[in-house]
Amino acid sequence: MKAPLVLTLLALALSASAQDAHHEGVDAVAAQNATLIKNTEGKGFGPQSPRDLNAKGGSNPRVFAAAPAASKMNLCNIHLHKDAEHKGGEFTAQSDAGFKYRGKLTPAEATPLSTEVCPGEHGGLQVGDTIELHYVHSTAPVTPGPTLNACLSEVDSNPQLRVEAQVLVLVNDTKAADFAELAKIGEINGYQQAVHIPRHTGKPIQYAGSTTGPTYNEKGSPLQVSWSVRPKVLKVNAESVGAWCKANVFKEDHAHGVRNLITDDKLLAPMK
């Protein structure tokens, strides 16, 4: 058999395999969504997250007061997800699990690192990957620490929660944003704060939702969260993300997985 024909057949086989994997992934998400609807039906769960930020509809009847501005709350946790959990703005391209930056990187920015950073059960991170960074805030008198347990306190186990979200794309560029600076914490006006939350990535899209993560793919999250998601993607130095994963007060050493996009109208709050 001639080499060009062999290569053509191999390419077709790989393409078919990729299509099969895609369909299996779509089928799995559909099955999980169906289970989620079944498990939340008539249970009184409030609006869920993540969502398509361009879709304003929603018919969930649960209403809760919006949390105060992040500047009037205590930062309690910072963590990141591999792929954007939300869909909207500059992150609408479908990825393996969530969504990714739809823009283009320069050849230099796209040069891969010699090894992945922040390895974990959902895979490590490499140049070109999209991540969603969550700055979690609480009205409880707390200080920054590991997991969402850091957002609760002995005197307030049911605080209001707010997540300021920023989607990032990893690039091979030391002049890009430094993740350590993005995650820098300090006290401002008596509140624990992330002092360098991006201010130039568009007006945050705000809505009422819940906590996220793949744990809730088939069950409702009971926690109410006020969300602020910035629509523009920020380029971040990939090596700086890796360095942060090796040492931080939150004990975060990997990127978390994503929760499936919530599409059932009954599990979404209407957006203004």
C-alpha positions as protocol buffer text, in pm:
chain_id: "A"
residue {
  index: 1
  type: MET
  ca { x: 0 y: 0 z: 0 }
}
residue {
  index: 2
  type: LYS
  ca { x: 139 y: 339 z: -93 }
}
residue {
  index: 3
  type: ALA
  ca { x: 244 y: 573 z: 191 }
}
residue {
  index: 4
  type: PRO
  ca { x: 9 y: 863 z: 99 }
}
residue {
  index: 5
  type: LEU
  ca { x: -288 y: 626 z: 109 }
}
residue {
  index: 6
  type: VAL
  ca { x: -178 y: 488 z: 447 }
}
residue {
  index: 7
  type: LEU
  ca { x: -152 y: 840 z: 587 }
}
residue {
  index: 8
  type: THR
  ca { x: -494 y: 930 z: 448 }
}
residue {
  index: 9
  type: LEU
  ca { x: -654 y: 622 z: 605 }
}
residue {
  index: 10
  type: LEU
  ca { x: -480 y: 694 z: 937 }
}
residue {
  index: 11
  type: ALA
  ca { x: -604 y: 1054 z: 933 }
}
residue {
  index: 12
  type: LEU
  ca { x: -959 y: 935 z: 864 }
}
residue {
  index: 13
  type: ALA
  ca { x: -938 y: 684 z: 1149 }
}
residue {
  index: 14
  type: LEU
  ca { x: -812 y: 945 z: 1394 }
}
residue {
  index: 15
  type: SER
  ca { x: -1085 y: 1186 z: 1284 }
}
residue {
  index: 16
  type: ALA
  ca { x: -1353 y: 923 z: 1333 }
}
residue {
  index: 17
  type: SER
  ca { x: -1211 y: 837 z: 1677 }
}
residue {
  index: 18
  type: ALA
  ca { x: -1219 y: 1204 z: 1779 }
}
residue {
  index: 19
  type: GLN
  ca { x: -1578 y: 1238 z: 1657 }
}
residue {
  index: 20
  type: ASP
  ca { x: -1680 y: 926 z: 1850 }
}
residue {
  index: 21
  type: ALA
  ca { x: -1517 y: 1064 z: 2167 }
}
residue {
  index: 22
  type: HIS
  ca { x: -1697 y: 1395 z: 2116 }
}
residue {
  index: 23
  type: HIS
  ca { x: -2033 y: 1224 z: 2077 }
}
residue {
  index: 24
  type: GLU
  ca { x: -1966 y: 1012 z: 2385 }
}
residue {
  index: 25
  type: GLY
  ca { x: -1887 y: 1329 z: 2579 }
}
residue {
  index: 26
  type: VAL
  ca { x: -2204 y: 1500 z: 2457 }
}
residue {
  index: 27
  type: ASP
  ca { x: -2411 y: 1193 z: 2546 }
}
residue {
  index: 28
  type: ALA
  ca { x: -2255 y: 1178 z: 2894 }
}
residue {
  index: 29
  type: VAL
  ca { x: -2334 y: 1546 z: 2960 }
}
residue {
  index: 30
  type: ALA
  ca { x: -2692 y: 1499 z: 2837 }
}
residue {
  index: 31
  type: ALA
  ca { x: -2734 y: 1202 z: 3070 }
}
residue {
  index: 32
  type: GLN
  ca { x: -2592 y: 1398 z: 3364 }
}
residue {
  index: 33
  type: ASN
  ca { x: -2820 y: 1693 z: 3289 }
}
residue {
  index: 34
  type: ALA
  ca { x: -3123 y: 1462 z: 3280 }
}
residue {
  index: 35
  type: THR
  ca { x: -3021 y: 1317 z: 3618 }
}
residue {
  index: 36
  type: LEU
  ca { x: -2973 y: 1667 z: 3759 }
}
residue {
  index: 37
  type: ILE
  ca { x: -3322 y: 1768 z: 3652 }
}
residue {
  index: 38
  type: LYS
  ca { x: -3468 y: 1451 z: 3806 }
}
residue {
  index: 39
  type: ASN
  ca { x: -3278 y: 1496 z: 4132 }
}
residue {
  index: 40
  type: THR
  ca { x: -3377 y: 1862 z: 4174 }
}
residue {
  index: 41
  type: GLU
  ca { x: -3740 y: 1843 z: 4058 }
}
residue {
  index: 42
  type: GLY
  ca { x: -3972 y: 1973 z: 4329 }
}
residue {
  index: 43
  type: LYS
  ca { x: -3693 y: 1991 z: 4588 }
}
residue {
  index: 44
  type: GLY
  ca { x: -3685 y: 2371 z: 4616 }
}
residue {
  index: 45
  type: PHE
  ca { x: -3330 y: 2425 z: 4494 }
}
residue {
  index: 46
  type: GLY
  ca { x: -3241 y: 2781 z: 4407 }
}
residue {
  index: 47
  type: PRO
  ca { x: -3079 y: 2898 z: 4081 }
}
residue {
  index: 48
  type: GLN
  ca { x: -2769 y: 2706 z: 3977 }
}
residue {
  index: 49
  type: SER
  ca { x: -2434 y: 2783 z: 3813 }
}
residue {
  index: 50
  type: PRO
  ca { x: -2254 y: 2800 z: 3573 }
}
residue {
  index: 51
  type: ARG
  ca { x: -2462 y: 2943 z: 3290 }
}
residue {
  index: 52
  type: ASP
  ca { x: -2452 y: 3094 z: 2944 }
}
residue {
  index: 53
  type: LEU
  ca { x: -2402 y: 3462 z: 3021 }
}
residue {
  index: 54
  type: ASN
  ca { x: -2568 y: 3563 z: 2694 }
}
residue {
  index: 55
  type: ALA
  ca { x: -2892 y: 3382 z: 2782 }
}
residue {
  index: 56
  type: LYS
  ca { x: -3093 y: 3609 z: 3009 }
}
residue {
  index: 57
  type: GLY
  ca { x: -3389 y: 3378 z: 3070 }
}
residue {
  index: 58
  type: GLY
  ca { x: -3470 y: 3174 z: 3377 }
}
residue {
  index: 59
  type: SER
  ca { x: -3778 y: 3073 z: 3573 }
}
residue {
  index: 60
  type: ASN
  ca { x: -3639 y: 2955 z: 3907 }
}
residue {
  index: 61
  type: PRO
  ca { x: -3871 y: 3100 z: 4175 }
}
residue {
  index: 62
  type: ARG
  ca { x: -3616 y: 3118 z: 4457 }
}
residue {
  index: 63
  type: VAL
  ca { x: -3503 y: 3475 z: 4520 }
}
residue {
  index: 64
  type: PHE
  ca { x: -3226 y: 3581 z: 4757 }
}
residue {
  index: 65
  type: ALA
  ca { x: -3070 y: 3917 z: 4833 }
}
residue {
  index: 66
  type: ALA
  ca { x: -2755 y: 3996 z: 4639 }
}
residue {
  index: 67
  type: ALA
  ca { x: -2440 y: 3980 z: 4848 }
}
residue {
  index: 68
  type: PRO
  ca { x: -2262 y: 4308 z: 4925 }
}
residue {
  index: 69
  type: ALA
  ca { x: -1986 y: 4436 z: 4700 }
}
residue {
  index: 70
  type: ALA
  ca { x: -1667 y: 4230 z: 4728 }
}
residue {
  index: 71
  type: SER
  ca { x: -1496 y: 4531 z: 4888 }
}
residue {
  index: 72
  type: LYS
  ca { x: -1738 y: 4498 z: 5180 }
}
residue {
  index: 73
  type: MET
  ca { x: -1679 y: 4125 z: 5228 }
}
residue {
  index: 74
  type: ASN
  ca { x: -1387 y: 3906 z: 5330 }
}
residue {
  index: 75
  type: LEU
  ca { x: -1194 y: 3712 z: 5068 }
}
residue {
  index: 76
  type: CYS
  ca { x: -1200 y: 3353 z: 5193 }
}
residue {
  index: 77
  type: ASN
  ca { x: -1071 y: 3139 z: 4908 }
}
residue {
  index: 78
  type: ILE
  ca { x: -907 y: 3152 z: 4565 }
}
residue {
  index: 79
  type: HIS
  ca { x: -910 y: 2854 z: 4330 }
}
residue {
  index: 80
  type: LEU
  ca { x: -915 y: 2782 z: 3959 }
}
residue {
  index: 81
  type: HIS
  ca { x: -1092 y: 2550 z: 3714 }
}
residue {
  index: 82
  type: LYS
  ca { x: -947 y: 2397 z: 3398 }
}
residue {
  index: 83
  type: ASP
  ca { x: -1158 y: 2546 z: 3115 }
}
residue {
  index: 84
  type: ALA
  ca { x: -1406 y: 2824 z: 3173 }
}
residue {
  index: 85
  type: GLU
  ca { x: -1715 y: 2699 z: 3352 }
}
residue {
  index: 86
  type: HIS
  ca { x: -1923 y: 2987 z: 3221 }
}
residue {
  index: 87
  type: LYS
  ca { x: -1992 y: 3057 z: 2854 }
}
residue {
  index: 88
  type: GLY
  ca { x: -1989 y: 3413 z: 2724 }
}
residue {
  index: 89
  type: GLY
  ca { x: -1773 y: 3710 z: 2636 }
}
residue {
  index: 90
  type: GLU
  ca { x: -1443 y: 3594 z: 2486 }
}
residue {
  index: 91
  type: PHE
  ca { x: -1481 y: 3235 z: 2608 }
}
residue {
  index: 92
  type: THR
  ca { x: -1747 y: 3073 z: 2392 }
}
residue {
  index: 93
  type: ALA
  ca { x: -1544 y: 2806 z: 2210 }
}
residue {
  index: 94
  type: GLN
  ca { x: -1636 y: 2455 z: 2323 }
}
residue {
  index: 95
  type: SER
  ca { x: -1358 y: 2267 z: 2501 }
}
residue {
  index: 96
  type: ASP
  ca { x: -1337 y: 1910 z: 2628 }
}
residue {
  index: 97
  type: ALA
  ca { x: -1536 y: 1992 z: 2940 }
}
residue {
  index: 98
  type: GLY
  ca { x: -1613 y: 2363 z: 2952 }
}
residue {
  index: 99
  type: PHE
  ca { x: -1526 y: 2657 z: 2731 }
}
residue {
  index: 100
  type: LYS
  ca { x: -1207 y: 2818 z: 2607 }
}
residue {
  index: 101
  type: TYR
  ca { x: -1070 y: 3147 z: 2482 }
}
residue {
  index: 102
  type: ARG
  ca { x: -1185 y: 3207 z: 2125 }
}
residue {
  index: 103
  type: GLY
  ca { x: -905 y: 3447 z: 2040 }
}
residue {
  index: 104
  type: LYS
  ca { x: -567 y: 3379 z: 1880 }
}
residue {
  index: 105
  type: LEU
  ca { x: -224 y: 3371 z: 2042 }
}
residue {
  index: 106
  type: THR
  ca { x: 95 y: 3479 z: 1870 }
}
residue {
  index: 107
  type: PRO
  ca { x: 342 y: 3201 z: 1779 }
}
residue {
  index: 108
  type: ALA
  ca { x: 565 y: 3312 z: 2067 }
}
residue {
  index: 109
  type: GLU
  ca { x: 278 y: 3317 z: 2316 }
}
residue {
  index: 110
  type: ALA
  ca { x: 169 y: 2971 z: 2200 }
}
residue {
  index: 111
  type: THR
  ca { x: 510 y: 2805 z: 2244 }
}
residue {
  index: 112
  type: PRO
  ca { x: 450 y: 2511 z: 2483 }
}
residue {
  index: 113
  type: LEU
  ca { x: 634 y: 2478 z: 2812 }
}
residue {
  index: 114
  type: SER
  ca { x: 869 y: 2182 z: 2848 }
}
residue {
  index: 115
  type: THR
  ca { x: 633 y: 2030 z: 3106 }
}
residue {
  index: 116
  type: GLU
  ca { x: 276 y: 2088 z: 3220 }
}
residue {
  index: 117
  type: VAL
  ca { x: 213 y: 2286 z: 3538 }
}
residue {
  index: 118
  type: CYS
  ca { x: -33 y: 2226 z: 3823 }
}
residue {
  index: 119
  type: PRO
  ca { x: -84 y: 1853 z: 3753 }
}
residue {
  index: 120
  type: GLY
  ca { x: -402 y: 1696 z: 3890 }
}
residue {
  index: 121
  type: GLU
  ca { x: -675 y: 1441 z: 3826 }
}
residue {
  index: 122
  type: HIS
  ca { x: -819 y: 1655 z: 3547 }
}
residue {
  index: 123
  type: GLY
  ca { x: -477 y: 1685 z: 3383 }
}
residue {
  index: 124
  type: GLY
  ca { x: -208 y: 1948 z: 3410 }
}
residue {
  index: 125
  type: LEU
  ca { x: -206 y: 2292 z: 3251 }
}
residue {
  index: 126
  type: GLN
  ca { x: -17 y: 2391 z: 2939 }
}
residue {
  index: 127
  type: VAL
  ca { x: 21 y: 2702 z: 2728 }
}
residue {
  index: 128
  type: GLY
  ca { x: -303 y: 2770 z: 2540 }
}
residue {
  index: 129
  type: ASP
  ca { x: -525 y: 2630 z: 2816 }
}
residue {
  index: 130
  type: THR
  ca { x: -810 y: 2840 z: 2949 }
}
residue {
  index: 131
  type: ILE
  ca { x: -879 y: 2859 z: 3322 }
}
residue {
  index: 132
  type: GLU
  ca { x: -1150 y: 3027 z: 3526 }
}
residue {
  index: 133
  type: LEU
  ca { x: -1022 y: 3195 z: 3841 }
}
residue {
  index: 134
  type: HIS
  ca { x: -1263 y: 3227 z: 4133 }
}
residue {
  index: 135
  type: TYR
  ca { x: -1220 y: 3483 z: 4408 }
}
residue {
  index: 136
  type: VAL
  ca { x: -1466 y: 3368 z: 4676 }
}
residue {
  index: 137
  type: HIS
  ca { x: -1591 y: 3622 z: 4931 }
}
residue {
  index: 138
  type: SER
  ca { x: -1792 y: 3579 z: 5250 }
}
residue {
  index: 139
  type: THR
  ca { x: -1980 y: 3806 z: 5490 }
}
residue {
  index: 140
  type: ALA
  ca { x: -1850 y: 3589 z: 5777 }
}
residue {
  index: 141
  type: PRO
  ca { x: -1556 y: 3714 z: 5989 }
}
residue {
  index: 142
  type: VAL
  ca { x: -1299 y: 3488 z: 5825 }
}
residue {
  index: 143
  type: THR
  ca { x: -948 y: 3493 z: 5683 }
}
residue {
  index: 144
  type: PRO
  ca { x: -830 y: 3337 z: 5354 }
}
residue {
  index: 145
  type: GLY
  ca { x: -772 y: 2963 z: 5362 }
}
residue {
  index: 146
  type: PRO
  ca { x: -820 y: 2624 z: 5194 }
}
residue {
  index: 147
  type: THR
  ca { x: -1153 y: 2511 z: 5044 }
}
residue {
  index: 148
  type: LEU
  ca { x: -1493 y: 2669 z: 5085 }
}
residue {
  index: 149
  type: ASN
  ca { x: -1482 y: 2576 z: 5454 }
}
residue {
  index: 150
  type: ALA
  ca { x: -1268 y: 2887 z: 5491 }
}
residue {
  index: 151
  type: CYS
  ca { x: -1578 y: 3091 z: 5403 }
}
residue {
  index: 152
  type: LEU
  ca { x: -1768 y: 2973 z: 5712 }
}
residue {
  index: 153
  type: SER
  ca { x: -1708 y: 3056 z: 6076 }
}
residue {
  index: 154
  type: GLU
  ca { x: -1823 y: 2937 z: 6416 }
}
residue {
  index: 155
  type: VAL
  ca { x: -2035 y: 3249 z: 6455 }
}
residue {
  index: 156
  type: ASP
  ca { x: -2171 y: 3249 z: 6098 }
}
residue {
  index: 157
  type: SER
  ca { x: -2218 y: 2916 z: 5922 }
}
residue {
  index: 158
  type: ASN
  ca { x: -2464 y: 3061 z: 5668 }
}
residue {
  index: 159
  type: PRO
  ca { x: -2297 y: 3373 z: 5530 }
}
residue {
  index: 160
  type: GLN
  ca { x: -2371 y: 3551 z: 5205 }
}
residue {
  index: 161
  type: LEU
  ca { x: -2127 y: 3447 z: 4933 }
}
residue {
  index: 162
  type: ARG
  ca { x: -1994 y: 3628 z: 4630 }
}
residue {
  index: 163
  type: VAL
  ca { x: -1762 y: 3501 z: 4357 }
}
residue {
  index: 164
  type: GLU
  ca { x: -1566 y: 3741 z: 4142 }
}
residue {
  index: 165
  type: ALA
  ca { x: -1466 y: 3538 z: 3835 }
}
residue {
  index: 166
  type: GLN
  ca { x: -1194 y: 3606 z: 3578 }
}
residue {
  index: 167
  type: VAL
  ca { x: -1119 y: 3383 z: 3280 }
}
residue {
  index: 168
  type: LEU
  ca { x: -751 y: 3354 z: 3185 }
}
residue {
  index: 169
  type: VAL
  ca { x: -555 y: 3196 z: 2900 }
}
residue {
  index: 170
  type: LEU
  ca { x: -206 y: 3063 z: 2967 }
}
residue {
  index: 171
  type: VAL
  ca { x: 70 y: 3204 z: 2748 }
}
residue {
  index: 172
  type: ASN
  ca { x: 447 y: 3166 z: 2722 }
}
residue {
  index: 173
  type: ASP
  ca { x: 525 y: 3529 z: 2795 }
}
residue {
  index: 174
  type: THR
  ca { x: 697 y: 3668 z: 3103 }
}
residue {
  index: 175
  type: LYS
  ca { x: 542 y: 4007 z: 3030 }
}
residue {
  index: 176
  type: ALA
  ca { x: 188 y: 3869 z: 3061 }
}
residue {
  index: 177
  type: ALA
  ca { x: -3 y: 3894 z: 3390 }
}
residue {
  index: 178
  type: ASP
  ca { x: 169 y: 3735 z: 3690 }
}
residue {
  index: 179
  type: PHE
  ca { x: -62 y: 3490 z: 3866 }
}
residue {
  index: 180
  type: ALA
  ca { x: 98 y: 3559 z: 4204 }
}
residue {
  index: 181
  type: GLU
  ca { x: -1 y: 3924 z: 4167 }
}
residue {
  index: 182
  type: LEU
  ca { x: -355 y: 3829 z: 4062 }
}
residue {
  index: 183
  type: ALA
  ca { x: -382 y: 3615 z: 4375 }
}
residue {
  index: 184
  type: LYS
  ca { x: -212 y: 3861 z: 4612 }
}
residue {
  index: 185
  type: ILE
  ca { x: -408 y: 3918 z: 4933 }
}
residue {
  index: 186
  type: GLY
  ca { x: -413 y: 4191 z: 5194 }
}
residue {
  index: 187
  type: GLU
  ca { x: -636 y: 4384 z: 5431 }
}
residue {
  index: 188
  type: ILE
  ca { x: -817 y: 4693 z: 5303 }
}
residue {
  index: 189
  type: ASN
  ca { x: -1051 y: 4898 z: 5524 }
}
residue {
  index: 190
  type: GLY
  ca { x: -1075 y: 4611 z: 5769 }
}
residue {
  index: 191
  type: TYR
  ca { x: -1165 y: 4346 z: 5509 }
}
residue {
  index: 192
  type: GLN
  ca { x: -956 y: 4059 z: 5372 }
}
residue {
  index: 193
  type: GLN
  ca { x: -916 y: 4131 z: 5001 }
}
residue {
  index: 194
  type: ALA
  ca { x: -761 y: 4014 z: 4676 }
}
residue {
  index: 195
  type: VAL
  ca { x: -584 y: 4339 z: 4602 }
}
residue {
  index: 196
  type: HIS
  ca { x: -534 y: 4289 z: 4229 }
}
residue {
  index: 197
  type: ILE
  ca { x: -864 y: 4159 z: 4095 }
}
residue {
  index: 198
  type: PRO
  ca { x: -858 y: 4270 z: 3728 }
}
residue {
  index: 199
  type: ARG
  ca { x: -1037 y: 4601 z: 3664 }
}
residue {
  index: 200
  type: HIS
  ca { x: -990 y: 4627 z: 3288 }
}
residue {
  index: 201
  type: THR
  ca { x: -1155 y: 4310 z: 3155 }
}
residue {
  index: 202
  type: GLY
  ca { x: -1502 y: 4448 z: 3096 }
}
residue {
  index: 203
  type: LYS
  ca { x: -1804 y: 4524 z: 3312 }
}
residue {
  index: 204
  type: PRO
  ca { x: -1877 y: 4214 z: 3522 }
}
residue {
  index: 205
  type: ILE
  ca { x: -2193 y: 4024 z: 3435 }
}
residue {
  index: 206
  type: GLN
  ca { x: -2386 y: 3970 z: 3757 }
}
residue {
  index: 207
  type: TYR
  ca { x: -2645 y: 3707 z: 3837 }
}
residue {
  index: 208
  type: ALA
  ca { x: -2779 y: 3485 z: 4116 }
}
residue {
  index: 209
  type: GLY
  ca { x: -2654 y: 3126 z: 4119 }
}
residue {
  index: 210
  type: SER
  ca { x: -2475 y: 2862 z: 4323 }
}
residue {
  index: 211
  type: THR
  ca { x: -2143 y: 2697 z: 4386 }
}
residue {
  index: 212
  type: THR
  ca { x: -2001 y: 2494 z: 4097 }
}
residue {
  index: 213
  type: GLY
  ca { x: -1763 y: 2205 z: 4024 }
}
residue {
  index: 214
  type: PRO
  ca { x: -1824 y: 1856 z: 3883 }
}
residue {
  index: 215
  type: THR
  ca { x: -1952 y: 1728 z: 4220 }
}
residue {
  index: 216
  type: TYR
  ca { x: -2281 y: 1895 z: 4130 }
}
residue {
  index: 217
  type: ASN
  ca { x: -2322 y: 1757 z: 3777 }
}
residue {
  index: 218
  type: GLU
  ca { x: -2603 y: 1529 z: 3895 }
}
residue {
  index: 219
  type: LYS
  ca { x: -2728 y: 1704 z: 4208 }
}
residue {
  index: 220
  type: GLY
  ca { x: -2824 y: 2055 z: 4306 }
}
residue {
  index: 221
  type: SER
  ca { x: -2595 y: 2287 z: 4497 }
}
residue {
  index: 222
  type: PRO
  ca { x: -2769 y: 2424 z: 4809 }
}
residue {
  index: 223
  type: LEU
  ca { x: -2540 y: 2726 z: 4848 }
}
residue {
  index: 224
  type: GLN
  ca { x: -2654 y: 3063 z: 4717 }
}
residue {
  index: 225
  type: VAL
  ca { x: -2390 y: 3272 z: 4540 }
}
residue {
  index: 226
  type: SER
  ca { x: -2390 y: 3619 z: 4388 }
}
residue {
  index: 227
  type: TRP
  ca { x: -2175 y: 3600 z: 4074 }
}
residue {
  index: 228
  type: SER
  ca { x: -1972 y: 3867 z: 3893 }
}
residue {
  index: 229
  type: VAL
  ca { x: -1807 y: 3729 z: 3578 }
}
residue {
  index: 230
  type: ARG
  ca { x: -1581 y: 3945 z: 3365 }
}
residue {
  index: 231
  type: PRO
  ca { x: -1641 y: 3905 z: 2990 }
}
residue {
  index: 232
  type: LYS
  ca { x: -1287 y: 3960 z: 2860 }
}
residue {
  index: 233
  type: VAL
  ca { x: -1005 y: 3707 z: 2886 }
}
residue {
  index: 234
  type: LEU
  ca { x: -672 y: 3802 z: 3046 }
}
residue {
  index: 235
  type: LYS
  ca { x: -344 y: 3652 z: 2928 }
}
residue {
  index: 236
  type: VAL
  ca { x: -139 y: 3509 z: 3214 }
}
residue {
  index: 237
  type: ASN
  ca { x: 220 y: 3386 z: 3225 }
}
residue {
  index: 238
  type: ALA
  ca { x: 189 y: 3006 z: 3235 }
}
residue {
  index: 239
  type: GLU
  ca { x: 504 y: 2963 z: 3445 }
}
residue {
  index: 240
  type: SER
  ca { x: 365 y: 3198 z: 3710 }
}
residue {
  index: 241
  type: VAL
  ca { x: 54 y: 2979 z: 3740 }
}
residue {
  index: 242
  type: GLY
  ca { x: 279 y: 2679 z: 3799 }
}
residue {
  index: 243
  type: ALA
  ca { x: 479 y: 2862 z: 4062 }
}
residue {
  index: 244
  type: TRP
  ca { x: 162 y: 2961 z: 4250 }
}
residue {
  index: 245
  type: CYS
  ca { x: 37 y: 2602 z: 4249 }
}
residue {
  index: 246
  type: LYS
  ca { x: 354 y: 2496 z: 4432 }
}
residue {
  index: 247
  type: ALA
  ca { x: 298 y: 2728 z: 4730 }
}
residue {
  index: 248
  type: ASN
  ca { x: -5 y: 2930 z: 4837 }
}
residue {
  index: 249
  type: VAL
  ca { x: -210 y: 2987 z: 5153 }
}
residue {
  index: 250
  type: PHE
  ca { x: -510 y: 2813 z: 4993 }
}
residue {
  index: 251
  type: LYS
  ca { x: -318 y: 2486 z: 4946 }
}
residue {
  index: 252
  type: GLU
  ca { x: -433 y: 2477 z: 4584 }
}
residue {
  index: 253
  type: ASP
  ca { x: -195 y: 2267 z: 4373 }
}
residue {
  index: 254
  type: HIS
  ca { x: -411 y: 2184 z: 4069 }
}
residue {
  index: 255
  type: ALA
  ca { x: -697 y: 2308 z: 3856 }
}
residue {
  index: 256
  type: HIS
  ca { x: -1041 y: 2178 z: 3948 }
}
residue {
  index: 257
  type: GLY
  ca { x: -1283 y: 2026 z: 3699 }
}
residue {
  index: 258
  type: VAL
  ca { x: -1589 y: 2210 z: 3571 }
}
residue {
  index: 259
  type: ARG
  ca { x: -1960 y: 2166 z: 3628 }
}
residue {
  index: 260
  type: ASN
  ca { x: -2171 y: 2118 z: 3318 }
}
residue {
  index: 261
  type: LEU
  ca { x: -2339 y: 2432 z: 3189 }
}
residue {
  index: 262
  type: ILE
  ca { x: -2685 y: 2467 z: 3343 }
}
residue {
  index: 263
  type: THR
  ca { x: -2940 y: 2485 z: 3062 }
}
residue {
  index: 264
  type: ASP
  ca { x: -3271 y: 2392 z: 3227 }
}
residue {
  index: 265
  type: ASP
  ca { x: -3478 y: 2710 z: 3257 }
}
residue {
  index: 266
  type: LYS
  ca { x: -3619 y: 2597 z: 3592 }
}
residue {
  index: 267
  type: LEU
  ca { x: -3269 y: 2592 z: 3741 }
}
residue {
  index: 268
  type: LEU
  ca { x: -3175 y: 2940 z: 3623 }
}
residue {
  index: 269
  type: ALA
  ca { x: -3259 y: 3283 z: 3763 }
}
residue {
  index: 270
  type: PRO
  ca { x: -3369 y: 3552 z: 3518 }
}
residue {
  index: 271
  type: MET
  ca { x: -3092 y: 3802 z: 3444 }
}
residue {
  index: 272
  type: LYS
  ca { x: -3144 y: 4175 z: 3401 }
}
